[in-house]
Amino acid sequence: MDISQPASSEPSKPVAVWSSIDDANAKVLLSGNIDIYTLGGVWGQIRESQKTWLGQNAHQSKTLTFDASQVDSLGGAGIAFLIDLEEAQEKSGGIFSLVGLDERYQPLRKEFNPISNLFPPPAIKPQRSFIVSTGMATQNLLDDAKGLITFTGHLAADLFWSLMNPRQVRWGDFVNAAVEAGIAALPIVGLVSFLIGVILSFQAAIGMQQFGATSFVGPLAALGIVREMGPLITAILLAGRSSAAFAAEIGTMTVNSEVDALVTGGLSPIRFLVVPRVLAGILVMPILTLYADIVSILASMFTMLAYGIPFINFYNGMIAAVDLEDIASGLVKATLFGVVVSAVGCLRGMQTGTGAAAVGISATRAVVSSIVMIVLVDGIFAVISYKTGF
């Protein structure tokens, strides 16, 4: 053939031809070699023709005949084309009829039969009744309480062990946890404590000014800060900061099976991971609380200058209202908060499940559980203080 002679411009015959017999019947005729290359130009056209045909007189039952009697070879793209038309036909409530398909292609088609395996209906989650939901919530609460009691017993035993065997405690982890939970928390604790002191004094002064008792705001604010606000605000800040960090650290180790490796190696995860962090919480929480008390009282002292209360009057009133017993009560409460915050964070980390979101869920549970336990311990301590006068 002379290469200078132009190639024939006659278009090749399409491998799939759509023909609409009437409103209720249509036919697709396949011929030749059916593969991804020969179907590329006609697949979309036939699907559009089918869509238009199905949209006409939609209430009428329609039958689509797929004629494969003239097929020379059929590849995976041809099977996909057949399944695509069949799925659209059945979804519209019509009938799909396949004729002339060679037996050698039947096994390939049966891999996708029934078609629901390829296009499964969306799963509908059954709704639980109120009784079932309540029972499941109660069971989860009981399981959580059981785990908390068991963990508390193990932790108490291992803390006593640490007192008897101080050289075996991982003091390196203790120092790291103390620095992370203590020194690194000074800026945020100082900022929030300063704002609490300012807001508490301003709010109290507005009411007291109506009765001419502005001079009593300083002693009352100092007493409230030392006994309640200082320990509580510091504990809540550490719950959102350190408790979540402990849960994330231990939770990551749990997901990576490092905690299981400790158990396999004969090491106690509580002694190895939890005890250093709880000891760090016991150490830093009273220190941070004392720091928060000082910052809040200084903020209250500067705030009362706006109401004409000099420093010396504020100081004398505070000394008369606040004694060492009040400071000791706040620090004891802070120590209990430190145990709660660090222990709950470690517990949630040990309870971390599997999956990409498990660590985030554990951190969230640690913060929520810590705040709930802080409020619970604070209420119990308030009752004890009322009964004993401490």
C-alpha positions, 0 to 999 in steps of 0.5 A, spaced: 500 500 500 502 506 498 503 510 504 501 517 500 494 514 499 490 517 504 486 512 509 479 510 508 475 515 512 469 510 513 467 509 520 468 502 523 461 499 525 459 500 533 460 494 537 453 496 541 447 498 537 441 501 541 434 500 538 427 501 541 422 497 538 416 500 542 415 504 548 415 497 552 421 493 549 428 495 547 434 491 544 441 492 545 445 488 539 453 486 541 457 484 535 465 483 534 470 484 539 467 487 546 473 490 550 474 497 553 477 500 547 471 498 543 466 500 548 469 507 550 465 511 545 458 507 545 457 506 553 455 513 555 451 513 548 447 507 550 446 509 557 443 515 555 438 512 550 436 507 556 435 513 561 431 516 556 427 510 554 426 508 561 423 515 563 418 515 558 411 512 560 415 510 567 409 507 570 409 502 564 413 495 565 419 495 560 423 489 557 430 490 555 433 485 551 441 484 551 443 480 544 450 477 545 449 472 539 454 476 534 460 477 539 466 474 537 470 476 544 468 479 551 472 482 556 471 484 563 469 491 560 463 487 556 461 484 563 461 491 566 457 494 561 452 488 561 451 489 569 451 496 568 445 496 563 442 490 568 442 494 574 439 500 571 433 496 568 432 492 575 432 499 579 427 502 574 422 496 575 423 493 568 425 486 566 432 485 563 433 479 558 440 476 556 440 472 549 445 469 545 451 469 551 456 464 549 457 459 555 464 460 556 462 467 559 457 465 564 462 463 569 465 470 569 458 473 569 456 468 575 461 471 579 457 478 580 450 474 580 446 476 584 447 483 582 445 485 589 452 483 591 455 488 587 450 494 589 448 492 596 442 496 599 444 501 604 444 497 611 438 500 616 440 500 623 435 497 627 432 502 632 433 500 639 427 500 644 427 505 650 428 499 655 433 496 651 437 503 650 436 504 658 439 497 659 445 497 655 446 504 658 446 501 665 450 495 663 456 500 661 455 504 667 456 498 671 462 495 667 465 502 667 464 502 675 467 495 676 473 497 672 474 504 676 474 500 682 478 494 680 483 500 677 483 504 684 485 497 688 491 496 683 493 503 683 493 503 691 497 497 692 502 499 687 502 506 690 504 502 697 509 498 693 512 504 691 513 507 698 516 500 700 521 500 694 522 507 692 528 505 688 524 501 683 520 507 681 521 510 674 523 516 677 525 519 670 518 518 667 516 521 674 520 527 672 518 528 665 511 527 667 512 533 673 515 538 668 509 537 663 504 537 667 507 542 672 512 547 669 509 547 662 502 549 665 504 555 669 502 560 664 495 558 663 494 557 670 497 564 672 492 567 666 486 563 668 487 565 676 489 572 674 482 573 670 478 569 676 481 573 681 479 580 677 472 577 675 470 574 682 472 581 686 469 585 681 462 581 681 463 581 689 464 589 689 458 590 685 453 587 690 457 589 696 457 596 694 450 597 695 450 595 702 457 599 704 461 593 705 466 594 699 472 593 705 469 586 706 470 584 698 478 582 699 477 577 705 471 574 702 475 573 695 481 571 698 477 565 703 473 563 697 480 563 692 484 559 698 479 554 700 475 553 693 476 556 687 484 555 687 484 548 687 478 547 683 480 551 677 487 548 677 484 541 677 479 543 671 485 546 667 489 540 669 484 535 667 483 538 660 491 539 659 494 533 663 489 528 664 488 528 656 495 528 655 496 522 659 490 518 656 493 520 649 500 517 651 498 511 654 492 510 649 497 510 643 501 505 647 495 500 648 493 501 640 501 499 638 500 493 643 506 496 647 502 495 653 501 488 651 508 487 650 509 489 658 504 484 660 508 479 656 515 481 659 512 480 666 512 487 667 506 491 671 503 496 666 500 500 672 507 500 676 511 501 669 506 507 666 501 509 671 505 510 678 510 515 675 504 519 672 500 519 679 506 521 683 507 527 679 500 529 679 500 528 687 507 533 687 505 538 682 497 539 683 498 542 690 504 547 688 500 549 682 494 550 686 498 555 691 501 559 685 494 560 683 492 562 690 497 567 690 496 570 683 488 570 684 489 574 691 494 579 687 489 580 682 483 581 687 488 586 691 489 590 684 482 590 683 480 593 689 484 599 688 479 601 683 474 601 689 478 605 694 481 599 698 488 600 699 493 594 699 494 594 707 487 594 708 486 588 703 492 585 707 489 586 714 482 583 712 485 577 708 490 575 714 484 576 719 479 572 715 484 566 712 488 562 717 493 556 715 487 551 716 484 554 710 490 554 706 491 547 708 484 545 707 485 547 699 492 544 699 489 537 701 483 538 696 488 539 691 492 533 692 486 529 692 484 532 685 491 531 683 490 523 684 484 523 681 486 527 674 492 523 673 489 516 675 483 517 671 487 519 665 491 513 665 485 509 666 482 511 660 489 510 656 489 503 659 482 502 656 483 505 649 480 500 644 482 499 637 482 503 630 484 510 628 479 514 633 480 510 639 486 515 642 481 521 641 476 518 644 480 516 650 482 523 651 475 525 650 473 520 656 479 522 660 477 529 660 470 528 661 471 523 667 476 527 670 471 533 671 466 529 673 470 526 679 473 532 681 466 535 682 464 529 686 470 529 690 469 536 691 462 535 694 464 529 698 470 534 701 465 539 702 460 535 706 466 532 710 469 540 711 462 542 714 462 536 719 469 536 721 470 544 721 476 543 717 
